[in-house]
Amino acid sequence: MTCEVPESAKQAGRRYTRAMMVAGLLYVGVVALGVSVISHTSPPQWLVIVLALLPALPALLMLRAYLTFFRAMDEFQRRVQGRRR
């Protein structure tokens, strides 16, 4: 028994991978920037708060990528992915 993956599923997987890679790299960059600025300077408290909250933006991009991928799945794949353990 062979299992053929539809072309639309392959495209959705490639979009998901690309979006997650971009969001992951942004996350690492934002965290590195924040750590660098906080450890090498003496920023005001408001800037520390902004730098601490800034990684939430790439994390939201990751969530968006997953939800887009989830919506692109067929019904069976959604049930498998969305199933509670």
Backbone as numpy.savetxt, mean C-alpha at the origin, in Angstrom:
# Nx Ny Nz CAx CAy CAz Cx Cy Cz
-5.92 -31.44 -14.51 -6.76 -30.26 -14.51 -5.87 -29.02 -14.51
-6.06 -28.18 -15.49 -5.29 -26.94 -15.56 -6.18 -25.78 -15.15
-5.55 -24.81 -14.58 -6.28 -23.64 -14.13 -5.76 -22.42 -14.90
-6.54 -21.98 -15.84 -6.17 -20.80 -16.62 -6.58 -19.54 -15.87
-5.67 -18.62 -15.78 -5.94 -17.34 -15.13 -6.37 -16.37 -16.22
-7.54 -15.76 -16.06 -7.99 -14.81 -17.08 -7.03 -13.62 -17.21
-6.98 -13.06 -18.40 -6.09 -11.93 -18.66 -6.43 -10.73 -17.77
-7.70 -10.52 -17.48 -8.09 -9.40 -16.61 -7.53 -9.58 -15.20
-7.47 -10.83 -14.73 -6.91 -11.10 -13.40 -5.40 -10.84 -13.41
-4.74 -11.20 -14.50 -3.30 -10.94 -14.61 -3.02 -9.43 -14.60
-3.84 -8.68 -15.34 -3.66 -7.23 -15.38 -3.91 -6.62 -14.01
-4.95 -7.10 -13.34 -5.24 -6.58 -12.00 -4.09 -6.89 -11.04
-3.50 -8.06 -11.17 -2.36 -8.42 -10.34 -1.15 -7.55 -10.61
-0.92 -7.24 -11.89 0.21 -6.36 -12.22 -0.03 -4.95 -11.70
-1.26 -4.43 -11.84 -1.56 -3.10 -11.30 -1.38 -3.06 -9.79
-1.84 -4.13 -9.12 -1.73 -4.22 -7.67 -0.26 -4.23 -7.25
0.54 -5.04 -7.92 1.96 -5.13 -7.59 2.65 -3.78 -7.79
2.36 -3.13 -8.91 2.97 -1.83 -9.19 2.56 -0.80 -8.14
1.27 -0.74 -7.82 0.78 0.23 -6.85 1.37 -0.02 -5.46
1.48 -1.29 -5.08 2.05 -1.61 -3.77 3.54 -1.29 -3.71
4.24 -1.52 -4.80 5.66 -1.19 -4.84 5.88 0.32 -4.70
5.10 1.10 -5.43 5.22 2.56 -5.34 4.87 3.03 -3.94
3.77 2.54 -3.39 3.37 2.95 -2.04 4.40 2.51 -1.00
4.95 1.32 -1.16 5.96 0.84 -0.23 7.23 1.67 -0.27
7.66 2.02 -1.47 8.84 2.87 -1.60 8.59 4.27 -1.02
7.40 4.80 -1.27 7.05 6.10 -0.66 7.05 6.01 0.86
6.52 4.91 1.38 6.48 4.72 2.83 7.89 4.70 3.42
8.77 3.91 2.81 10.15 3.83 3.30 10.82 5.20 3.21
10.60 5.91 2.11 11.19 7.23 1.95 10.69 8.24 2.97
9.40 8.23 3.21 8.81 9.16 4.17 9.30 8.87 5.59
9.35 7.59 5.95 9.83 7.22 7.28 11.31 7.60 7.43
12.12 7.31 6.41 13.54 7.65 6.47 13.73 9.17 6.58
12.96 9.91 5.81 13.04 11.37 5.88 12.67 11.87 7.27
11.59 11.36 7.81 11.15 11.78 9.14 12.17 11.48 10.22
12.72 10.27 10.18 13.74 9.89 11.16 14.97 10.77 11.02
15.37 11.03 9.80 16.54 11.85 9.55 16.34 13.28 10.06
15.21 13.86 9.73 14.95 15.24 10.15 14.87 15.33 11.67
14.18 14.39 12.29 14.00 14.45 13.75 15.33 14.19 14.48
16.15 13.28 13.97 17.39 12.94 14.68 18.52 13.94 14.43
18.51 14.63 13.30 19.62 15.53 12.99 19.32 17.01 13.25
18.07 17.32 13.48 17.72 18.71 13.78 16.89 18.75 15.05
16.53 19.90 15.44 15.66 20.07 16.59 14.38 20.77 16.10
13.51 20.01 15.41 12.33 20.65 14.81 11.30 21.03 15.87
10.44 21.99 15.55 9.36 22.34 16.48 8.39 21.17 16.63
7.65 21.21 17.71 6.74 20.11 18.03 5.72 19.84 16.92
5.20 20.89 16.28 4.21 20.68 15.22 4.80 19.92 14.04
6.09 20.16 13.76 6.74 19.45 12.66 6.99 17.98 13.01
7.30 17.71 14.26 7.46 16.33 14.71 6.15 15.57 14.54
5.05 16.21 14.89 3.73 15.58 14.75 3.41 15.32 13.28
3.67 16.31 12.43 3.44 16.14 10.99 4.29 15.01 10.44
5.56 14.97 10.81 6.45 13.91 10.32 6.04 12.54 10.84
5.48 12.49 12.03 5.02 11.21 12.58 3.76 10.72 11.87
2.92 11.64 11.43 1.67 11.26 10.76 1.83 11.06 9.26
2.89 11.57 8.69 3.10 11.51 7.25 3.11 10.09 6.67
3.65 9.08 7.34 3.62 7.72 6.77 2.21 7.16 6.59
1.22 7.78 7.16 -0.15 7.30 6.97 -0.60 7.49 5.52
-0.07 8.46 4.81 -0.48 8.69 3.43 -0.09 7.53 2.51
1.16 7.06 2.52 1.47 5.88 1.71 0.72 4.63 2.18
0.46 4.53 3.48 -0.31 3.39 3.98 -1.73 3.42 3.41
-2.30 4.60 3.26 -3.62 4.72 2.64 -3.57 4.35 1.16
-2.45 4.67 0.50 -2.28 4.25 -0.89 -2.22 2.72 -0.99
-1.60 2.08 -0.01 -1.56 0.61 0.01 -2.97 0.04 0.18
-3.74 0.64 1.06 -5.12 0.21 1.26 -5.93 0.39 -0.01
-5.74 1.52 -0.68 -6.44 1.77 -1.94 -6.07 0.74 -2.99
-4.79 0.39 -3.07 -4.35 -0.62 -4.04 -5.01 -1.96 -3.76
-5.08 -2.34 -2.49 -5.70 -3.62 -2.15 -7.19 -3.61 -2.48
-7.88 -2.53 -2.12 -9.32 -2.48 -2.39 -9.60 -2.49 -3.89
-8.78 -1.82 -4.67 -8.93 -1.85 -6.13 -8.72 -3.27 -6.66
-7.71 -3.94 -6.14 -7.44 -5.32 -6.54 -8.59 -6.24 -6.13
-9.10 -6.04 -4.92 -10.19 -6.86 -4.41 -11.44 -6.72 -5.28
-11.72 -5.49 -5.70 -12.90 -5.25 -6.55 -12.73 -5.86 -7.94
-11.49 -6.04 -8.38 -11.23 -6.59 -9.71 -11.34 -8.12 -9.74
-11.41 -8.74 -8.57 -11.48 -10.20 -8.51 -12.87 -10.70 -8.88
-12.91 -11.96 -9.29 -14.23 -12.56 -9.51 -14.79 -13.01 -8.16
-16.04 -13.48 -8.17 -16.74 -13.78 -6.92 -16.03 -14.85 -6.09
-15.53 -15.90 -6.70 -14.86 -16.95 -5.96 -13.60 -16.43 -5.29
-12.79 -15.65 -6.02 -11.56 -15.10 -5.45 -11.87 -14.17 -4.30
-12.94 -13.39 -4.41 -13.33 -12.49 -3.32 -13.66 -13.27 -2.06
-14.38 -14.37 -2.23 -14.74 -15.18 -1.07 -13.50 -15.76 -0.41
-12.55 -16.21 -1.20 -11.34 -16.77 -0.65 -10.54 -15.68 0.07
-10.38 -14.52 -0.55 -9.61 -13.43 0.05 -10.31 -12.81 1.25
-11.61 -12.68 1.20 -12.36 -11.99 2.25 -12.79 -12.89 3.39
-12.48 -14.16 3.28 -12.92 -15.12 4.29 -12.24 -14.88 5.63
-13.00 -14.94 6.68 -12.46 -14.76 8.03 -11.87 -16.06 8.51
-10.83 -15.96 9.26 -10.18 -17.16 9.82 -10.43 -17.24 11.28
